[in-house]
């Protein structure tokens, strides 16, 4: 939930009641351990067109009692692709992204905005979020307190923007009506939700009941 998310506390960037979190680095014993989130774009990028990219992030600050497991790292970013990926075939960790935080982000209170621009060299159809750089090319800061375990780097992400409008990605997206999406419902669940995502009203149908 928001703002109490598991074992960390973080208010949302704007009052939409949602953000996502992912591990961007883990102990070297778990080589190149990463979590990734992706989505299909509403339309492919146009080759040769300039696009502006941005997102906001904050370090999770993962704590259980007095034990602290999180530590800062860099390289959280966005990557575009012409192909889709799956949990069994994830994005390769090959030191490539279209936007990333080169600096280490250690702020676990204030959201940090990362922004840039590209000229599309492919008709990209998918967008992924994560750290696509290997352990050797990822910088971290290790905490020295007695109950700091430095197990992983965990970051929250919100307000991702891909647009031909620089003003939209640099402030305009902050005032867009909240859009909340829910997990896909399978047909055998006998429940349908539409539209998904939605920003105002949704419709629920229960085929077996005739509602």
N, C-alpha and C positions, 0 to 999 in steps of 0.2 A: 504493500500500500504506500500511499504518500501522505505525510512525509516519513512515517515510520516504516522503513523498508527492510524487513528482515531484522538484521542486527546493526543497522545504521540508520541515522536520522538525517534527512535532507529535504527541506522544502523544495517544491517544484519551482522551475524558472519563472513560470507564469501560472495563474490559477486554472490549470487544466486537469490536475489530479493524475498526471501520468508522466513517466520518463522511462528509459530503459537502462540497464546496467550490464556490464560485461567485464570479464577478466582480460587484461591486455598484456599481462606478463605473469609468470609464475616462477617459483624456485627453479634453479638450473637442473635440479633432479627431474623436473618435468620439462624436458627440452621443447622449446617453442610452443608451450601450451598457451592456446589462445581461445577466446570466445568471439564469435562473429554474428552479426545481425545483418540481414539483407532484405531488399524489397525490389519488386519490378517497378520501373518508372512508368508514369502515366503515358509517356510517349518517348520514342528513341531520341537521343541527342542528334543534332544535325551536324554533319562533318563540316569543319571550317568555321562554325559558329562559336563565339565567345560565351562561356558560361561562368557564372559566379557560384561559388560553393561556400557554405558556412555551416557550423554546428556549435552548440554550447556543451561544455563538459565540466565536471567537478569530480575530484577524487572522492571515492566512497567513504573512506574512514571506517573500515570494517572492524568492529569491536565486539567482543564477548566478555562481559564483566570488565575486569582490568586487563585482559589480554587483547593486544592490538595486532591484527594480522596484515593490514594493508601497508603498502609503501609506494612512494611516487615513482613514476616512470614517464617516458615520452613516447612519441610515435602514434598515439591514438589518432585515427583519421578516417578518411573516406576513400573508397576505391570504386571505380566504375568498371563495368564489364559488359561484353556482348553475349556472354553465356551465363547460365544459371549455375548455382552451386548448391550442394546438399550437405547435411551432416556427415554423410559417408564420403563425400567428395568436396571438402571445404576449399575455400580460397587458399592458394598456395602461399606460404610464408617466404616470399622471394624478394623482399625489400623494394616493393613497388606500391605507391599510393598516388592519388591525385590531390590529396590535401591531408596534411598531418601537422601535429604539434611537434616541432623540432625540439622545443624547450621542454624540460621536465615540468609537469604540472603537480604542484604539491598542495594547492589550496583545496581543503576539504569543506569549505564553508561557502565560498563565492563561486558562482558559475563563471567560467572563462570561455570567451568566444574565439573560435578559430575560423579564419576566413581566407579565401584566395580565389584565383580564377584560372581557367584553362581554355585552350582552343581545342574543341573536340576533334580528335583524329580518327574516331570510329563512331559508328551509330550505336553508342552505348545504350543498353536497355535495362541494366540492373545496377543497383547501388548497394555497397556493403560498408559496414562500419566495423572497425576493429584496429588492431595493430598487425600490420602485414610485414613487419620487419623482424628478422630473427633475433635471437638472444644476443648475439655478438654485436649487432647494430642497434640495440635498444639500451638506453642509459637508464639507470635507476639510482635511487638514494635509499640506503639502508639505515633504519633507525636503530639507536643504541640503547634504548631503555630495557630494563630487565624483563619486561613482559611484552616486548615487541618481537614478533616472530618473523616479520618480513616475508610472509608466505606468498603473497601475490599482489598485483596492482589491479585495483577494481575501480572502474570509472562509470559515472552516470552520464547519459547523453540525452539531449533534448534539442528541439528546434533545428532540425536538419533542413538545409535549403539547397536546391539546385535550380538556378534560374538564369535567364538571359538579362534579367533586371537587377543591376547592382544594388539599387535602393531596397529592393525586396529582401535580398539576403543580408543587408546591413541595416536592419531595423524594421523593415516592413513586415517580415514574418512574425515579429514579436507581437503584433496586434491582430493577427489573423484569428478568426473564430476557432475555438478548440475543436479538433477532430479526434475522436476516440474510436479505436478499432478493437474488436474482440476476436479471440481465436476462432478459426473456421469451424463451423458445425457440420458434422457429417450427416448424410441423408439418413443413416440408420439411427441417428439420435432422435429422429421424429420431431425435430425442431428446426425452424429456419428463421434467421434474423436478416433483415435487409432494410435500408442499404447498409453496407459494411465496407468502409468506415462511414460514420455518420457524425454530424455536428449538431443536430437538433432532435429530430424524432426518428424512432426506429419502429419497424413492424415485426411482430412475432407471429409465426404461424405454427400450429400444431396439427399436422395432417391427419393424425388418427382421431382427433377430437372434432375436426371440422371447423375449428376456430380460425 
